[in-house]
Amino acid sequence: MAIRDEAIEILVKKAAGIFGKNPADLGADTRFIEDLQAKSVNFVQLSAALEEEYEVEVPYMEFRKKKTFGEAADYIAKMFGE
């Protein structure tokens, strides 16, 4: 599985727990703010899940600029040259 797809799965799983959503309702097009009303602490929680999985530092200020799970996953994949 591509890193982008894995990253989306991680975000979906973590976001479902944080926001009490059905994972089936979340995906690459899920928007952090418009769909989930994510706050700064939520961005930290989500980026921490990615950091833990991939053992890399995900710069908060860059991660925070991403609007959707897909954009965030693209950013992670790019970190690994995909």
N, C-alpha and C positions, 0 to 999 in steps of 0.2 A: 504494500500500500504506500502511496506517495505521502511525503511528509505533510503536504497541504491537507490531504484527506484526514490524516491522523490528527492534525492540529484542530480541524473542525470538529472531529469526534470528541476531543478533549474539551473544547470550549462548550459543546452541546451538553456533555455530561456534567461539567462543573456548573454551567449556567442553570441547568435544570434544578440542581440542588439549591443553588443560591436563591433563585427567583421562584421556586416552586412551580416550574413549568413542566409540561410533558415533553420529554426529549424528542418525540416524533414531530412536535410543533416547531422545533428549532433547526436551523441549518445554515448554510453558507450565506443566505440572504438576510439572516436575522441581524437587525440593527441594535447596537448596544444601547443607544439612548432612546430612539423612537419606539422600539419594541419592548425593551426591558427596563427603561428608565434607570439605566446603570449610573451609579454614583462613582466617585473617585475610588472609594474603597473596593467596589466591585471590579473595577479595572485592575486593581492591585491583586485581588483574589484570582482573577482569570489569568493574568500574566504569570502569577506565581505557579499556577497549575502547569503552564507551558514550560516554565523554567525548571520545575521539578522533573517533568517528563523528559526534556531534552538536555538537561544539565547545561544550560546556557543562560546568560543574563539577557533578559528582555527589557530594554530601556523603557521605563514607564512613559516618558514624554513622547516617544515614538509610537508605542503601543496605543496610547490614549488618542492619537490622531486617527486611528482606524475606525471606520463607521460600521462595518459589518464583520461577522465572523470570517467571511471569505477574505476580506482585506487583511485581517489579522493573520489568517493562515497563510496567505501569500507572503506576508512579511516574514513569518517564521521559515517558510520554505526557501525564501531568498537568502536567509542567514546561512542556509546549508547548501547554497548553490543550485537549488532547483528552479 
